[in-house]
């Protein structure tokens, strides 16, 4: 049976490639999703990619990941990273290994971005690697849950 990794992207990540390219680069959300599917497949896993601009829908996706018995979650909650106790509580509640990802280095930006409710519910956080952070997150998650790369 194929293992599933949920890749969740929050508000404004649908604008990747056009939104502030000097901060977020020129890759699109479609590029991120392809990168995640390709990387997950190297570990015999499937990446289920979801994006929404609505906080409650992210909570629904996290709960769906639990129902579907996902082996892990990669999440870029966008602006909700700094504000959402609801997303934090959902991640804690499902007890699925989670990696937080940010395209930009949030610690080199505005002070309000230095607070992460998501990091408190994740076993690891990556920021500042551009979309490559998603690949690194999947590799780290795979190692954490015992998925070996396929030859």
C-alpha positions as CSV (number, residue, x, y, z in Angstrom):
1,X,0.0,0.0,0.0
2,X,1.4,3.4,-1.0
3,X,2.2,5.8,1.9
4,X,0.7,9.2,1.7
5,X,2.3,12.6,2.6
6,X,0.0,15.6,2.7
7,X,1.5,18.8,1.4
8,X,-0.6,21.7,2.7
9,X,-0.1,25.3,1.5
10,X,-2.0,28.2,3.0
11,X,-3.0,31.7,2.0
12,X,-1.5,33.4,-1.0
13,X,0.7,30.5,-1.9
14,X,-1.4,30.1,-5.0
15,X,0.3,33.4,-6.1
16,X,3.8,32.0,-6.1
17,X,5.7,33.0,-9.2
18,X,4.0,36.4,-9.3
19,X,3.7,37.6,-5.7
20,X,6.8,39.5,-4.6
21,X,9.3,37.4,-6.7
22,X,12.2,39.2,-5.0
23,X,11.2,37.4,-1.8
24,X,9.4,34.2,-3.0
25,X,11.1,33.6,-6.4
26,X,9.6,32.8,-9.7
27,X,8.5,29.2,-9.2
28,X,4.8,28.6,-9.1
29,X,2.6,26.5,-6.9
30,X,2.4,24.0,-9.7
31,X,6.3,23.7,-9.6
32,X,6.1,23.1,-5.8
33,X,3.5,20.4,-6.2
34,X,5.5,18.6,-9.0
35,X,8.6,18.8,-6.9
36,X,6.7,17.3,-3.9
37,X,5.1,14.5,-6.0
38,X,8.5,13.6,-7.6
39,X,10.3,13.6,-4.3
40,X,7.7,11.6,-2.5
41,X,7.7,9.0,-5.3
42,X,11.4,8.5,-4.7
43,X,10.4,7.1,-1.3
44,X,7.5,5.0,-2.6
45,X,5.1,7.6,-1.3
46,X,2.4,9.7,-2.8
47,X,2.2,13.5,-2.2
48,X,-1.4,14.8,-1.8
49,X,-1.1,18.5,-2.4
50,X,-3.7,21.0,-1.2
51,X,-3.9,24.8,-1.1
52,X,-6.4,27.1,0.4
53,X,-6.7,30.6,1.5
54,X,-9.1,29.6,4.4
55,X,-7.9,28.7,7.9
56,X,-10.7,26.2,8.6
57,X,-10.1,24.4,5.4
58,X,-6.5,23.8,6.4
59,X,-7.8,22.3,9.7
60,X,-10.1,20.1,7.5
61,X,-7.1,19.0,5.4
62,X,-5.1,18.1,8.6
63,X,-8.0,16.0,9.9
64,X,-8.4,14.4,6.5
65,X,-4.8,13.4,6.6
66,X,-5.5,11.6,9.9
67,X,-8.6,9.8,8.5
68,X,-6.6,8.7,5.4
69,X,-3.7,7.6,7.6
70,X,-1.1,9.8,6.1
71,X,2.5,9.1,7.3
72,X,3.3,12.8,7.5
73,X,2.4,16.4,6.8
74,X,4.4,19.1,5.1
75,X,2.9,22.5,5.8
76,X,3.4,26.0,4.7
77,X,0.6,27.8,6.5
78,X,1.6,31.2,5.1
79,X,0.4,34.1,7.2
80,X,-1.6,31.7,9.5
81,X,1.8,30.4,10.8
82,X,2.0,33.5,13.0
83,X,-1.6,33.6,14.2
84,X,-3.4,30.3,14.1
85,X,-3.9,28.4,17.3
86,X,-6.6,26.4,15.4
87,X,-4.0,24.9,13.0
88,X,-1.6,24.3,15.8
89,X,-4.3,22.4,17.8
90,X,-5.3,20.4,14.7
91,X,-1.7,19.3,14.1
92,X,-1.2,18.4,17.8
93,X,-4.6,16.6,17.8
94,X,-3.8,14.3,14.9
95,X,-0.3,13.4,16.0
96,X,1.1,13.0,12.5
97,X,4.8,13.8,12.0
98,X,4.9,17.3,10.6
99,X,7.5,19.5,9.0
100,X,6.9,23.3,8.7
101,X,8.2,24.9,5.5
102,X,8.6,28.5,4.4
103,X,10.0,29.6,1.0
104,X,11.6,32.8,2.5
105,X,13.7,33.1,5.6
106,X,11.0,34.4,8.0
107,X,13.6,35.3,10.6
108,X,15.2,37.8,8.3
109,X,11.9,39.5,7.7
110,X,9.4,41.5,9.8
111,X,9.4,40.8,13.5
112,X,5.8,39.5,13.6
113,X,7.0,36.6,11.3
114,X,9.4,35.4,14.0
115,X,6.5,33.8,15.9
116,X,5.3,30.4,14.7
117,X,2.4,28.4,16.2
118,X,3.1,25.7,13.6
119,X,6.7,25.1,14.7
120,X,5.4,24.3,18.1
121,X,3.4,21.4,16.6
122,X,6.1,20.2,14.1
123,X,9.2,18.1,14.7
124,X,11.2,20.3,12.2
125,X,11.0,23.6,10.5
126,X,12.7,24.8,7.3
127,X,12.9,28.3,5.9
128,X,14.8,30.3,3.4
129,X,15.6,27.5,0.9
130,X,13.1,28.6,-1.7
131,X,10.9,25.7,-3.0
132,X,13.9,23.4,-2.4
133,X,12.7,23.4,1.3
134,X,9.8,21.2,0.3
135,X,12.2,18.6,-1.1
136,X,14.3,18.8,2.1
137,X,11.2,18.5,4.2
138,X,10.0,15.3,2.4
139,X,13.5,13.8,2.7
140,X,13.6,14.6,6.4
141,X,10.1,13.3,7.0
142,X,10.9,10.1,5.1
143,X,13.9,9.5,7.3
144,X,11.8,10.2,10.4
145,X,9.1,7.7,9.5
146,X,11.4,5.1,8.0
147,X,10.8,5.4,4.3
148,X,13.8,4.4,2.3
149,X,14.6,6.0,-1.1
150,X,14.0,3.6,-4.0
151,X,16.9,2.8,-6.3
